[in-house]
Each structure stands twice: as C-alpha cells, then as structure tokens.
Amino acid sequence: MKKIKPISDENNAVRVKESDENLEKMAKKLTKAWNKPLKTDKLPDLSFSKFEEKLKSKDQ
C-alpha cells in the first residue's frame, strides 16, 4: 500500500529541489511573458452600423 505524504511535504518539494537563483530566473521570465501586450493583427469593428450590415446580409 502506498504511503500518502502530507500536503506540507509536497509544498516543500519545490523549495528543496529548486535553488533560489533558479526560482528567481523563472519568476523574471514569467513576469516578462505575462506583461507582453497581446498580439492582434486588427481590432474588430464593433460599431452598430457594421452590426446592422451583418444583420441585413444574414436575413437575405
């Protein structure tokens, strides 16, 4: 039968296996990635007139 480890032991696994330097590098990398603006080629036209045109073309 497999022994179940307490949750606190699993939380400590990252601290034991990773050095502070590596964790800091990873944090910087993730922060840089998360702060990049989203890439969108063009913004959608959300005006009512454009919506009306789509409605009219859909009804035909």
PDB file with SEQRES, HELIX, SHEET and CRYST1 records, atoms N, CA, C and O in Angstrom:
SEQRES   1 A   60  MET LYS LYS ILE LYS PRO ILE SER ASP GLU ASN ASN ALA          
SEQRES   2 A   60  VAL ARG VAL LYS GLU SER ASP GLU ASN LEU GLU LYS MET          
SEQRES   3 A   60  ALA LYS LYS LEU THR LYS ALA TRP ASN LYS PRO LEU LYS          
SEQRES   4 A   60  THR ASP LYS LEU PRO ASP LEU SER PHE SER LYS PHE GLU          
SEQRES   5 A   60  GLU LYS LEU LYS SER LYS ASP GLN                              
HELIX    1 AA1 ILE A    7  LYS A   17  1                                  11    
HELIX    2 AA2 ASP A   20  TRP A   34  1                                  15    
HELIX    3 AA3 PHE A   48  ASP A   59  1                                  12    
CRYST1    1.000    1.000    1.000  90.00  90.00  90.00 P 1           1          
ATOM      1  N   MET A   1       0.846  -1.183   0.000  1.00  0.00           N  
ATOM      2  CA  MET A   1       0.000   0.000   0.000  1.00  0.00           C  
ATOM      3  C   MET A   1       0.891   1.246   0.000  1.00  0.00           C  
ATOM      4  O   MET A   1       1.863   1.331   0.750  1.00  0.00           O  
ATOM      5  N   LYS A   2       0.537   2.209  -0.858  1.00  0.00           N  
ATOM      6  CA  LYS A   2       1.333   3.426  -0.998  1.00  0.00           C  
ATOM      7  C   LYS A   2       1.059   4.382   0.164  1.00  0.00           C  
ATOM      8  O   LYS A   2      -0.090   4.650   0.517  1.00  0.00           O  
ATOM      9  N   LYS A   3       2.130   4.879   0.736  1.00  0.00           N  
ATOM     10  CA  LYS A   3       2.002   5.830   1.841  1.00  0.00           C  
ATOM     11  C   LYS A   3       1.686   7.214   1.270  1.00  0.00           C  
ATOM     12  O   LYS A   3       2.363   7.678   0.352  1.00  0.00           O  
ATOM     13  N   ILE A   4       0.680   7.858   1.803  1.00  0.00           N  
ATOM     14  CA  ILE A   4       0.280   9.190   1.355  1.00  0.00           C  
ATOM     15  C   ILE A   4       1.059  10.229   2.156  1.00  0.00           C  
ATOM     16  O   ILE A   4       1.046  10.234   3.387  1.00  0.00           O  
ATOM     17  N   LYS A   5       1.742  11.113   1.416  1.00  0.00           N  
ATOM     18  CA  LYS A   5       2.531  12.161   2.066  1.00  0.00           C  
ATOM     19  C   LYS A   5       1.624  13.318   2.460  1.00  0.00           C  
ATOM     20  O   LYS A   5       0.654  13.615   1.763  1.00  0.00           O  
ATOM     21  N   PRO A   6       1.933  13.962   3.560  1.00  0.00           N  
ATOM     22  CA  PRO A   6       1.166  15.161   3.925  1.00  0.00           C  
ATOM     23  C   PRO A   6       1.370  16.266   2.880  1.00  0.00           C  
ATOM     24  O   PRO A   6       2.414  16.341   2.232  1.00  0.00           O  
ATOM     25  N   ILE A   7       0.363  17.112   2.734  1.00  0.00           N  
ATOM     26  CA  ILE A   7       0.415  18.189   1.742  1.00  0.00           C  
ATOM     27  C   ILE A   7       1.613  19.101   1.983  1.00  0.00           C  
ATOM     28  O   ILE A   7       2.229  19.572   1.027  1.00  0.00           O  
ATOM     29  N   SER A   8       1.943  19.351   3.216  1.00  0.00           N  
ATOM     30  CA  SER A   8       3.066  20.255   3.514  1.00  0.00           C  
ATOM     31  C   SER A   8       4.378  19.730   2.926  1.00  0.00           C  
ATOM     32  O   SER A   8       5.225  20.523   2.517  1.00  0.00           O  
ATOM     33  N   ASP A   9       4.560  18.407   2.877  1.00  0.00           N  
ATOM     34  CA  ASP A   9       5.769  17.832   2.285  1.00  0.00           C  
ATOM     35  C   ASP A   9       5.826  18.113   0.795  1.00  0.00           C  
ATOM     36  O   ASP A   9       6.895  18.407   0.260  1.00  0.00           O  
ATOM     37  N   GLU A  10       4.682  18.025   0.115  1.00  0.00           N  
ATOM     38  CA  GLU A  10       4.636  18.291  -1.322  1.00  0.00           C  
ATOM     39  C   GLU A  10       4.922  19.756  -1.607  1.00  0.00           C  
ATOM     40  O   GLU A  10       5.591  20.064  -2.593  1.00  0.00           O  
ATOM     41  N   ASN A  11       4.444  20.652  -0.787  1.00  0.00           N  
ATOM     42  CA  ASN A  11       4.705  22.081  -0.969  1.00  0.00           C  
ATOM     43  C   ASN A  11       6.177  22.400  -0.777  1.00  0.00           C  
ATOM     44  O   ASN A  11       6.695  23.318  -1.412  1.00  0.00           O  
ATOM     45  N   ASN A  12       6.845  21.675   0.068  1.00  0.00           N  
ATOM     46  CA  ASN A  12       8.262  21.907   0.326  1.00  0.00           C  
ATOM     47  C   ASN A  12       9.143  21.322  -0.769  1.00  0.00           C  
ATOM     48  O   ASN A  12      10.324  21.659  -0.853  1.00  0.00           O  
ATOM     49  N   ALA A  13       8.594  20.459  -1.604  1.00  0.00           N  
ATOM     50  CA  ALA A  13       9.387  19.800  -2.647  1.00  0.00           C  
ATOM     51  C   ALA A  13      10.018  20.816  -3.588  1.00  0.00           C  
ATOM     52  O   ALA A  13      11.168  20.652  -3.994  1.00  0.00           O  
ATOM     53  N   VAL A  14       9.285  21.856  -3.935  1.00  0.00           N  
ATOM     54  CA  VAL A  14       9.829  22.876  -4.836  1.00  0.00           C  
ATOM     55  C   VAL A  14      10.996  23.590  -4.167  1.00  0.00           C  
ATOM     56  O   VAL A  14      12.028  23.829  -4.793  1.00  0.00           O  
ATOM     57  N   ARG A  15      10.830  23.919  -2.925  1.00  0.00           N  
ATOM     58  CA  ARG A  15      11.911  24.617  -2.209  1.00  0.00           C  
ATOM     59  C   ARG A  15      13.157  23.738  -2.090  1.00  0.00           C  
ATOM     60  O   ARG A  15      14.279  24.237  -2.169  1.00  0.00           O  
ATOM     61  N   VAL A  16      12.962  22.461  -1.905  1.00  0.00           N  
ATOM     62  CA  VAL A  16      14.091  21.547  -1.726  1.00  0.00           C  
ATOM     63  C   VAL A  16      14.811  21.315  -3.051  1.00  0.00           C  
ATOM     64  O   VAL A  16      16.041  21.269  -3.083  1.00  0.00           O  
ATOM     65  N   LYS A  17      14.062  21.168  -4.146  1.00  0.00           N  
ATOM     66  CA  LYS A  17      14.656  20.792  -5.423  1.00  0.00           C  
ATOM     67  C   LYS A  17      15.144  21.981  -6.245  1.00  0.00           C  
ATOM     68  O   LYS A  17      16.037  21.823  -7.077  1.00  0.00           O  
ATOM     69  N   GLU A  18      14.588  23.143  -6.033  1.00  0.00           N  
ATOM     70  CA  GLU A  18      14.963  24.315  -6.816  1.00  0.00           C  
ATOM     71  C   GLU A  18      15.751  25.300  -5.962  1.00  0.00           C  
ATOM     72  O   GLU A  18      15.421  25.543  -4.801  1.00  0.00           O  
ATOM     73  N   SER A  19      16.787  25.856  -6.555  1.00  0.00           N  
ATOM     74  CA  SER A  19      17.568  26.860  -5.839  1.00  0.00           C  
ATOM     75  C   SER A  19      16.847  28.207  -5.931  1.00  0.00           C  
ATOM     76  O   SER A  19      16.009  28.423  -6.807  1.00  0.00           O  
ATOM     77  N   ASP A  20      17.188  29.088  -5.026  1.00  0.00           N  
ATOM     78  CA  ASP A  20      16.597  30.428  -5.042  1.00  0.00           C  
ATOM     79  C   ASP A  20      16.913  31.139  -6.352  1.00  0.00           C  
ATOM     80  O   ASP A  20      16.085  31.882  -6.881  1.00  0.00           O  
ATOM     81  N   GLU A  21      18.103  30.909  -6.865  1.00  0.00           N  
ATOM     82  CA  GLU A  21      18.522  31.547  -8.118  1.00  0.00           C  
ATOM     83  C   GLU A  21      17.634  31.089  -9.286  1.00  0.00           C  
ATOM     84  O   GLU A  21      17.200  31.906 -10.098  1.00  0.00           O  
ATOM     85  N   ASN A  22      17.370  29.780  -9.360  1.00  0.00           N  
ATOM     86  CA  ASN A  22      16.522  29.262 -10.435  1.00  0.00           C  
ATOM     87  C   ASN A  22      15.086  29.757 -10.322  1.00  0.00           C  
ATOM     88  O   ASN A  22      14.453  30.085 -11.325  1.00  0.00           O  
ATOM     89  N   LEU A  23      14.577  29.809  -9.094  1.00  0.00           N  
ATOM     90  CA  LEU A  23      13.217  30.307  -8.893  1.00  0.00           C  
ATOM     91  C   LEU A  23      13.109  31.780  -9.290  1.00  0.00           C  
ATOM     92  O   LEU A  23      12.104  32.201  -9.863  1.00  0.00           O  
ATOM     93  N   GLU A  24      14.131  32.544  -8.988  1.00  0.00           N  
ATOM     94  CA  GLU A  24      14.149  33.960  -9.345  1.00  0.00           C  
ATOM     95  C   GLU A  24      14.181  34.134 -10.866  1.00  0.00           C  
ATOM     96  O   GLU A  24      13.482  34.988 -11.412  1.00  0.00           O  
ATOM     97  N   LYS A  25      14.996  33.321 -11.544  1.00  0.00           N  
ATOM     98  CA  LYS A  25      15.061  33.372 -13.006  1.00  0.00           C  
ATOM     99  C   LYS A  25      13.703  33.056 -13.617  1.00  0.00           C  
ATOM    100  O   LYS A  25      13.248  33.733 -14.539  1.00  0.00           O  
ATOM    101  N   MET A  26      13.064  32.017 -13.090  1.00  0.00           N  
ATOM    102  CA  MET A  26      11.755  31.611 -13.608  1.00  0.00           C  
ATOM    103  C   MET A  26      10.719  32.719 -13.378  1.00  0.00           C  
ATOM    104  O   MET A  26       9.902  32.997 -14.256  1.00  0.00           O  
ATOM    105  N   ALA A  27      10.753  33.337 -12.219  1.00  0.00           N  
ATOM    106  CA  ALA A  27       9.808  34.406 -11.906  1.00  0.00           C  
ATOM    107  C   ALA A  27       9.993  35.591 -12.851  1.00  0.00           C  
ATOM    108  O   ALA A  27       9.011  36.172 -13.314  1.00  0.00           O  
ATOM    109  N   LYS A  28      11.236  35.951 -13.139  1.00  0.00           N  
ATOM    110  CA  LYS A  28      11.508  37.064 -14.057  1.00  0.00           C  
ATOM    111  C   LYS A  28      11.011  36.742 -15.463  1.00  0.00           C  
ATOM    112  O   LYS A  28      10.428  37.587 -16.143  1.00  0.00           O  
ATOM    113  N   LYS A  29      11.252  35.505 -15.882  1.00  0.00           N  
ATOM    114  CA  LYS A  29      10.844  35.069 -17.207  1.00  0.00           C  
ATOM    115  C   LYS A  29       9.309  35.108 -17.348  1.00  0.00           C  
ATOM    116  O   LYS A  29       8.780  35.582 -18.354  1.00  0.00           O  
ATOM    117  N   LEU A  30       8.621  34.608 -16.334  1.00  0.00           N  
ATOM    118  CA  LEU A  30       7.157  34.601 -16.370  1.00  0.00           C  
ATOM    119  C   LEU A  30       6.590  36.011 -16.315  1.00  0.00           C  
ATOM    120  O   LEU A  30       5.619  36.317 -17.006  1.00  0.00           O  
ATOM    121  N   THR A  31       7.183  36.864 -15.506  1.00  0.00           N  
ATOM    122  CA  THR A  31       6.720  38.251 -15.410  1.00  0.00           C  
ATOM    123  C   THR A  31       6.863  38.943 -16.758  1.00  0.00           C  
ATOM    124  O   THR A  31       5.968  39.669 -17.191  1.00  0.00           O  
ATOM    125  N   LYS A  32       7.986  38.715 -17.413  1.00  0.00           N  
ATOM    126  CA  LYS A  32       8.233  39.309 -18.723  1.00  0.00           C  
ATOM    127  C   LYS A  32       7.198  38.820 -19.743  1.00  0.00           C  
ATOM    128  O   LYS A  32       6.676  39.606 -20.533  1.00  0.00           O  
ATOM    129  N   ALA A  33       6.908  37.519 -19.718  1.00  0.00           N  
ATOM    130  CA  ALA A  33       5.946  36.937 -20.657  1.00  0.00           C  
ATOM    131  C   ALA A  33       4.537  37.449 -20.386  1.00  0.00           C  
ATOM    132  O   ALA A  33       3.799  37.740 -21.328  1.00  0.00           O  
ATOM    133  N   TRP A  34       4.152  37.564 -19.131  1.00  0.00           N  
ATOM    134  CA  TRP A  34       2.793  37.984 -18.788  1.00  0.00           C  
ATOM    135  C   TRP A  34       2.559  39.467 -19.056  1.00  0.00           C  
ATOM    136  O   TRP A  34       1.422  39.883 -19.276  1.00  0.00           O  
ATOM    137  N   ASN A  35       3.615  40.263 -19.040  1.00  0.00           N  
ATOM    138  CA  ASN A  35       3.460  41.698 -19.240  1.00  0.00           C  
ATOM    139  C   ASN A  35       3.506  42.114 -20.706  1.00  0.00           C  
ATOM    140  O   ASN A  35       3.320  43.290 -21.018  1.00  0.00           O  
ATOM    141  N   LYS A  36       3.753  41.163 -21.613  1.00  0.00           N  
ATOM    142  CA  LYS A  36       3.752  41.482 -23.040  1.00  0.00           C  
ATOM    143  C   LYS A  36       2.323  41.769 -23.493  1.00  0.00           C  
ATOM    144  O   LYS A  36       1.393  41.066 -23.097  1.00  0.00           O  
ATOM    145  N   PRO A  37       2.145  42.798 -24.322  1.00  0.00           N  
ATOM    146  CA  PRO A  37       0.798  43.059 -24.829  1.00  0.00           C  
ATOM    147  C   PRO A  37       0.380  41.937 -25.791  1.00  0.00           C  
ATOM    148  O   PRO A  37       1.209  41.339 -26.478  1.00  0.00           O  
ATOM    149  N   LEU A  38      -0.914  41.677 -25.814  1.00  0.00           N  
ATOM    150  CA  LEU A  38      -1.423  40.655 -26.719  1.00  0.00           C  
ATOM    151  C   LEU A  38      -1.251  41.097 -28.162  1.00  0.00           C  
ATOM    152  O   LEU A  38      -1.433  42.270 -28.490  1.00  0.00           O  
ATOM    153  N   LYS A  39      -0.904  40.157 -29.013  1.00  0.00           N  
ATOM    154  CA  LYS A  39      -0.715  40.473 -30.421  1.00  0.00           C  
ATOM    155  C   LYS A  39      -2.044  40.292 -31.153  1.00  0.00           C  
ATOM    156  O   LYS A  39      -2.583  39.188 -31.229  1.00  0.00           O  
ATOM    157  N   THR A  40      -2.555  41.387 -31.683  1.00  0.00           N  
ATOM    158  CA  THR A  40      -3.755  41.311 -32.511  1.00  0.00           C  
ATOM    159  C   THR A  40      -3.455  42.022 -33.814  1.00  0.00           C  
ATOM    160  O   THR A  40      -2.944  43.142 -33.819  1.00  0.00           O  
ATOM    161  N   ASP A  41      -3.775  41.369 -34.913  1.00  0.00           N  
ATOM    162  CA  ASP A  41      -3.490  41.962 -36.214  1.00  0.00           C  
ATOM    163  C   ASP A  41      -4.343  43.202 -36.458  1.00  0.00           C  
ATOM    164  O   ASP A  41      -3.838  44.254 -36.849  1.00  0.00           O  
ATOM    165  N   LYS A  42      -5.644  43.057 -36.221  1.00  0.00           N  
ATOM    166  CA  LYS A  42      -6.501  44.239 -36.359  1.00  0.00           C  
ATOM    167  C   LYS A  42      -7.628  44.138 -35.360  1.00  0.00           C  
ATOM    168  O   LYS A  42      -8.080  43.044 -35.020  1.00  0.00           O  
ATOM    169  N   LEU A  43      -8.071  45.267 -34.902  1.00  0.00           N  
ATOM    170  CA  LEU A  43      -9.153  45.298 -33.936  1.00  0.00           C  
ATOM    171  C   LEU A  43     -10.477  45.114 -34.650  1.00  0.00           C  
ATOM    172  O   LEU A  43     -10.662  45.643 -35.746  1.00  0.00           O  
ATOM    173  N   PRO A  44     -11.395  44.381 -34.058  1.00  0.00           N  
ATOM    174  CA  PRO A  44     -12.692  44.187 -34.705  1.00  0.00           C  
ATOM    175  C   PRO A  44     -13.506  45.482 -34.698  1.00  0.00           C  
ATOM    176  O   PRO A  44     -13.407  46.291 -33.775  1.00  0.00           O  
ATOM    177  N   ASP A  45     -14.309  45.660 -35.745  1.00  0.00           N  
ATOM    178  CA  ASP A  45     -15.180  46.829 -35.830  1.00  0.00           C  
ATOM    179  C   ASP A  45     -16.472  46.506 -35.090  1.00  0.00           C  
ATOM    180  O   ASP A  45     -17.291  45.721 -35.568  1.00  0.00           O  
ATOM    181  N   LEU A  46     -16.646  47.110 -33.935  1.00  0.00           N  
ATOM    182  CA  LEU A  46     -17.799  46.821 -33.099  1.00  0.00           C  
ATOM    183  C   LEU A  46     -18.875  47.904 -33.201  1.00  0.00           C  
ATOM    184  O   LEU A  46     -19.736  48.003 -32.327  1.00  0.00           O  
ATOM    185  N   SER A  47     -18.832  48.701 -34.241  1.00  0.00           N  
ATOM    186  CA  SER A  47     -19.826  49.761 -34.388  1.00  0.00           C  
ATOM    187  C   SER A  47     -21.186  49.165 -34.732  1.00  0.00           C  
ATOM    188  O   SER A  47     -21.280  48.072 -35.289  1.00  0.00           O  
ATOM    189  N   PHE A  48     -22.230  49.901 -34.393  1.00  0.00           N  
ATOM    190  CA  PHE A  48     -23.586  49.437 -34.646  1.00  0.00           C  
ATOM    191  C   PHE A  48     -23.866  49.348 -36.140  1.00  0.00           C  
ATOM    192  O   PHE A  48     -24.579  48.449 -36.585  1.00  0.00           O  
ATOM    193  N   SER A  49     -23.313  50.267 -36.914  1.00  0.00           N  
ATOM    194  CA  SER A  49     -23.547  50.240 -38.358  1.00  0.00           C  
ATOM    195  C   SER A  49     -22.999  48.946 -38.979  1.00  0.00           C  
ATOM    196  O   SER A  49     -23.623  48.378 -39.875  1.00  0.00           O  
ATOM    197  N   LYS A  50     -21.869  48.493 -38.518  1.00  0.00           N  
ATOM    198  CA  LYS A  50     -21.295  47.241 -39.022  1.00  0.00           C  
ATOM    199  C   LYS A  50     -22.183  46.061 -38.613  1.00  0.00           C  
ATOM    200  O   LYS A  50     -22.374  45.119 -39.382  1.00  0.00           O  
ATOM    201  N   PHE A  51     -22.711  46.125 -37.413  1.00  0.00           N  
ATOM    202  CA  PHE A  51     -23.605  45.088 -36.924  1.00  0.00           C  
ATOM    203  C   PHE A  51     -24.884  45.043 -37.765  1.00  0.00           C  
ATOM    204  O   PHE A  51     -25.366  43.965 -38.113  1.00  0.00           O  
ATOM    205  N   GLU A  52     -25.425  46.214 -38.086  1.00  0.00           N  
ATOM    206  CA  GLU A  52     -26.627  46.281 -38.925  1.00  0.00           C  
ATOM    207  C   GLU A  52     -26.381  45.665 -40.291  1.00  0.00           C  
ATOM    208  O   GLU A  52     -27.231  44.939 -40.806  1.00  0.00           O  
ATOM    209  N   GLU A  53     -25.231  45.946 -40.880  1.00  0.00           N  
ATOM    210  CA  GLU A  53     -24.891  45.380 -42.183  1.00  0.00           C  
ATOM    211  C   GLU A  53     -24.874  43.852 -42.120  1.00  0.00           C  
ATOM    212  O   GLU A  53     -25.372  43.182 -43.024  1.00  0.00           O  
ATOM    213  N   LYS A  54     -24.310  43.319 -41.066  1.00  0.00           N  
ATOM    214  CA  LYS A  54     -24.252  41.860 -40.912  1.00  0.00           C  
ATOM    215  C   LYS A  54     -25.652  41.286 -40.738  1.00  0.00           C  
ATOM    216  O   LYS A  54     -25.965  40.222 -41.272  1.00  0.00           O  
ATOM    217  N   LEU A  55     -26.486  41.993 -39.994  1.00  0.00           N  
ATOM    218  CA  LEU A  55     -27.860  41.532 -39.807  1.00  0.00           C  
ATOM    219  C   LEU A  55     -28.615  41.496 -41.132  1.00  0.00           C  
ATOM    220  O   LEU A  55     -29.313  40.529 -41.435  1.00  0.00           O  
ATOM    221  N   LYS A  56     -28.466  42.555 -41.910  1.00  0.00           N  
ATOM    222  CA  LYS A  56     -29.156  42.648 -43.200  1.00  0.00           C  
ATOM    223  C   LYS A  56     -28.682  41.547 -44.152  1.00  0.00           C  
ATOM    224  O   LYS A  56     -29.487  40.924 -44.845  1.00  0.00           O  
ATOM    225  N   SER A  57     -27.395  41.322 -44.177  1.00  0.00           N  
ATOM    226  CA  SER A  57     -26.851  40.286 -45.079  1.00  0.00           C  
ATOM    227  C   SER A  57     -27.264  38.895 -44.609  1.00  0.00           C  
ATOM    228  O   SER A  57     -27.416  37.985 -45.424  1.00  0.00           O  
ATOM    229  N   LYS A  58     -27.443  38.729 -43.331  1.00  0.00           N  
ATOM    230  CA  LYS A  58     -27.850  37.432 -42.794  1.00  0.00           C  
ATOM    231  C   LYS A  58     -29.308  37.127 -43.126  1.00  0.00           C  
ATOM    232  O   LYS A  58     -29.666  35.974 -43.365  1.00  0.00           O  
ATOM    233  N   ASP A  59     -30.150  38.165 -43.140  1.00  0.00           N  
ATOM    234  CA  ASP A  59     -31.577  37.997 -43.439  1.00  0.00           C  
ATOM    235  C   ASP A  59     -31.832  37.650 -44.887  1.00  0.00           C  
ATOM    236  O   ASP A  59     -32.859  37.049 -45.202  1.00  0.00           O  
ATOM    237  N   GLN A  60     -30.941  38.007 -45.762  1.00  0.00           N  
ATOM    238  CA  GLN A  60     -31.170  37.781 -47.193  1.00  0.00           C  
ATOM    239  C   GLN A  60     -30.965  36.371 -47.612  1.00  0.00           C  
ATOM    240  O   GLN A  60     -31.124  36.046 -48.789  1.00  0.00           O  
TER     241      GLN A  60                                                      
END                                                                             
